Amino acid sequence: MLSRWMAILTPFLLTLFIIPLKQILSLPYSGWVGGAIFNIAYLIFFSTLLLLFRKKLLEREEALN
């Protein structure tokens, strides 16, 4: 059901993308991001799934009407 590009947005790969971002941020923010890396990755992943499936459900509903 998922597109191939969703393989890039797995929580594991998102975590690998967020770690270098943590190094760029200044001190208080880097600590916050460092403590929430997995939470941020899951937030991005599940938000993308929500938007993707919501779009598919709306398209399906329009096709039925």
LOPA-705220 format. One record per atom (N, C-alpha, C): x, y, z; atom name; residue in one letter; residue number from 0. Coordinates in Angstrom, 1 decimal. Layout:
REM residues N
PT        u        v        w   atom   res     n
PT        X        Y        Z     CA     A   NUM
...
REM end
This chain:
REM residues 65
PT        u        v        w   atom   res     n
PT      0.8     -1.2      0.0      N     M     0
PT      0.0      0.0      0.0     CA     M     0
PT      0.8      1.3      0.0      C     M     0
PT      2.1      1.2      0.5      N     L     1
PT      2.9      2.4      0.6     CA     L     1
PT      3.7      2.5     -0.7      C     L     1
PT      4.0      3.8     -1.0      N     S     2
PT      4.9      4.1     -2.1     CA     S     2
PT      6.3      3.7     -1.8      C     S     2
PT      7.1      3.6     -2.8      N     R     3
PT      8.5      3.2     -2.6     CA     R     3
PT      9.3      4.3     -1.9      C     R     3
PT      8.9      5.6     -2.1      N     W     4
PT      9.6      6.7     -1.5     CA     W     4
PT      9.4      6.7      0.1      C     W     4
PT      8.4      6.0      0.5      N     M     5
PT      8.2      5.9      2.0     CA     M     5
PT      9.3      5.1      2.7      C     M     5
PT     10.1      4.4      1.9      N     A     6
PT     11.2      3.6      2.5     CA     A     6
PT     12.3      4.6      3.1      C     A     6
PT     12.3      5.8      2.5      N     I     7
PT     13.2      6.9      3.0     CA     I     7
PT     12.7      7.4      4.4      C     I     7
PT     11.4      7.3      4.6      N     L     8
PT     10.9      7.9      5.8     CA     L     8
PT     10.6      6.9      6.9      C     L     8
PT     11.4      5.8      7.0      N     T     9
PT     11.3      4.9      8.1     CA     T     9
PT     11.9      5.6      9.3      C     T     9
PT     11.4      5.3     10.5      N     P    10
PT     11.9      5.9     11.7     CA     P    10
PT     13.4      5.7     11.9      C     P    10
PT     14.0      4.6     11.4      N     F    11
PT     15.4      4.4     11.6     CA     F    11
PT     16.2      5.3     10.7      C     F    11
PT     15.8      5.5      9.4      N     L    12
PT     16.5      6.4      8.5     CA     L    12
PT     16.3      7.9      8.9      C     L    12
PT     15.1      8.2      9.4      N     L    13
PT     14.9      9.5      9.9     CA     L    13
PT     15.8      9.9     11.1      C     L    13
PT     16.0      8.9     11.9      N     T    14
PT     16.9      9.1     13.1     CA     T    14
PT     18.3      9.4     12.6      C     T    14
PT     18.7      8.7     11.5      N     L    15
PT     20.0      9.0     11.0     CA     L    15
PT     20.1     10.4     10.3      C     L    15
PT     19.0     10.9      9.8      N     F    16
PT     19.0     12.3      9.3     CA     F    16
PT     19.0     13.3     10.4      C     F    16
PT     18.3     13.0     11.5      N     I    17
PT     18.2     14.0     12.6     CA     I    17
PT     19.5     14.2     13.4      C     I    17
PT     20.3     13.1     13.5      N     I    18
PT     21.5     13.2     14.3     CA     I    18
PT     22.4     14.3     13.8      C     I    18
PT     22.7     14.4     12.5      N     P    19
PT     23.6     15.6     12.1     CA     P    19
PT     22.9     16.9     12.3      C     P    19
PT     21.6     17.0     12.3      N     L    20
PT     20.9     18.2     12.5     CA     L    20
PT     21.1     18.7     14.0      C     L    20
PT     21.2     17.7     14.9      N     K    21
PT     21.5     18.0     16.3     CA     K    21
PT     22.8     18.7     16.5      C     K    21
PT     23.8     18.3     15.7      N     Q    22
PT     25.1     18.9     15.8     CA     Q    22
PT     25.2     20.3     15.3      C     Q    22
PT     24.3     20.7     14.4      N     I    23
PT     24.2     22.1     13.9     CA     I    23
PT     23.6     23.0     14.9      C     I    23
PT     22.6     22.6     15.7      N     L    24
PT     21.9     23.5     16.6     CA     L    24
PT     22.7     23.9     17.7      C     L    24
PT     22.4     25.1     18.3      N     S    25
PT     23.1     25.6     19.5     CA     S    25
PT     22.7     24.8     20.7      C     S    25
PT     23.4     25.1     21.8      N     L    26
PT     23.4     24.2     23.0     CA     L    26
PT     22.0     23.9     23.6      C     L    26
PT     21.2     24.8     23.9      N     P    27
PT     19.9     24.3     24.6     CA     P    27
PT     19.1     23.5     23.6      C     P    27
PT     19.1     23.8     22.3      N     Y    28
PT     18.2     23.1     21.3     CA     Y    28
PT     18.8     21.8     21.0      C     Y    28
PT     20.1     21.7     20.9      N     S    29
PT     20.7     20.4     20.6     CA     S    29
PT     20.4     19.3     21.6      C     S    29
PT     20.4     19.8     22.9      N     G    30
PT     20.1     18.8     24.0     CA     G    30
PT     18.6     18.4     23.9      C     G    30
PT     17.7     19.3     23.6      N     W    31
PT     16.3     18.9     23.4     CA     W    31
PT     16.1     18.0     22.3      C     W    31
PT     16.7     18.3     21.1      N     V    32
PT     16.6     17.4     20.0     CA     V    32
PT     17.2     16.1     20.2      C     V    32
PT     18.4     16.1     20.9      N     G    33
PT     19.1     14.8     21.2     CA     G    33
PT     18.3     13.9     22.1      C     G    33
PT     17.5     14.5     23.0      N     G    34
PT     16.7     13.7     23.9     CA     G    34
PT     15.4     13.2     23.2      C     G    34
PT     15.0     13.8     22.1      N     A    35
PT     13.8     13.5     21.5     CA     A    35
PT     13.9     13.0     20.0      C     A    35
PT     15.1     12.5     19.7      N     I    36
PT     15.4     12.0     18.3     CA     I    36
PT     14.4     11.0     17.9      C     I    36
PT     14.1     10.0     18.7      N     F    37
PT     13.2      8.9     18.3     CA     F    37
PT     11.8      9.4     18.2      C     F    37
PT     11.4     10.3     19.1      N     N    38
PT     10.1     10.9     19.1     CA     N    38
PT      9.8     11.7     17.9      C     N    38
PT     10.8     12.5     17.5      N     I    39
PT     10.7     13.3     16.3     CA     I    39
PT     10.6     12.5     15.1      C     I    39
PT     11.4     11.4     15.0      N     A    40
PT     11.4     10.5     13.9     CA     A    40
PT     10.0      9.8     13.8      C     A    40
PT      9.5      9.4     14.9      N     Y    41
PT      8.1      8.7     14.9     CA     Y    41
PT      7.0      9.8     14.5      C     Y    41
PT      7.2     11.0     15.0      N     L    42
PT      6.2     12.0     14.7     CA     L    42
PT      6.2     12.3     13.2      C     L    42
PT      7.3     12.4     12.5      N     I    43
PT      7.4     12.6     11.1     CA     I    43
PT      6.8     11.4     10.3      C     I    43
PT      7.2     10.2     10.8      N     F    44
PT      6.8      9.0     10.1     CA     F    44
PT      5.2      8.8     10.1      C     F    44
PT      4.7      8.9     11.3      N     F    45
PT      3.2      8.7     11.5     CA     F    45
PT      2.4      9.9     10.9      C     F    45
PT      2.9     11.1     11.0      N     S    46
PT      2.2     12.2     10.4     CA     S    46
PT      2.2     12.0      8.8      C     S    46
PT      3.3     11.6      8.3      N     T    47
PT      3.3     11.3      6.8     CA     T    47
PT      2.3     10.2      6.5      C     T    47
PT      2.2      9.1      7.3      N     L    48
PT      1.3      8.1      7.0     CA     L    48
PT     -0.2      8.6      7.1      C     L    48
PT     -0.4      9.4      8.1      N     L    49
PT     -1.8     10.0      8.3     CA     L    49
PT     -2.1     10.8      7.1      C     L    49
PT     -1.3     11.7      6.6      N     L    50
PT     -1.6     12.5      5.4     CA     L    50
PT     -1.7     11.6      4.2      C     L    50
PT     -0.9     10.6      4.0      N     L    51
PT     -1.0      9.8      2.9     CA     L    51
PT     -2.2      9.0      2.8      C     L    51
PT     -2.6      8.3      3.9      N     F    52
PT     -3.8      7.5      4.0     CA     F    52
PT     -5.1      8.4      4.0      C     F    52
PT     -5.0      9.6      4.5      N     R    53
PT     -6.2     10.5      4.5     CA     R    53
PT     -6.4     10.8      3.0      C     R    53
PT     -5.4     11.1      2.3      N     K    54
PT     -5.5     11.5      0.9     CA     K    54
PT     -6.1     10.3      0.1      C     K    54
PT     -5.6      9.1      0.4      N     K    55
PT     -6.2      7.9     -0.4     CA     K    55
PT     -7.6      7.7      0.0      C     K    55
PT     -8.0      7.9      1.3      N     L    56
PT     -9.4      7.7      1.7     CA     L    56
PT    -10.3      8.7      1.0      C     L    56
PT     -9.8     10.0      0.9      N     L    57
PT    -10.6     11.0      0.3     CA     L    57
PT    -10.8     10.7     -1.2      C     L    57
PT     -9.7     10.2     -1.9      N     E    58
PT     -9.8      9.9     -3.3     CA     E    58
PT    -10.8      8.7     -3.5      C     E    58
PT    -10.8      7.7     -2.6      N     R    59
PT    -11.7      6.6     -2.7     CA     R    59
PT    -13.1      7.0     -2.5      C     R    59
PT    -13.3      7.9     -1.6      N     E    60
PT    -14.7      8.4     -1.3     CA     E    60
PT    -15.2      9.2     -2.5      C     E    60
PT    -14.4     10.0     -3.1      N     E    61
PT    -14.8     10.7     -4.3     CA     E    61
PT    -15.1      9.8     -5.5      C     E    61
PT    -14.4      8.7     -5.6      N     A    62
PT    -14.6      7.8     -6.7     CA     A    62
PT    -16.0      7.0     -6.5      C     A    62
PT    -16.3      6.8     -5.2      N     L    63
PT    -17.6      6.2     -4.9     CA     L    63
PT    -18.8      7.1     -5.2      C     L    63
PT    -18.6      8.4     -5.0      N     N    64
PT    -19.7      9.3     -5.2     CA     N    64
PT    -19.8      9.7     -6.6      C     N    64
REM end
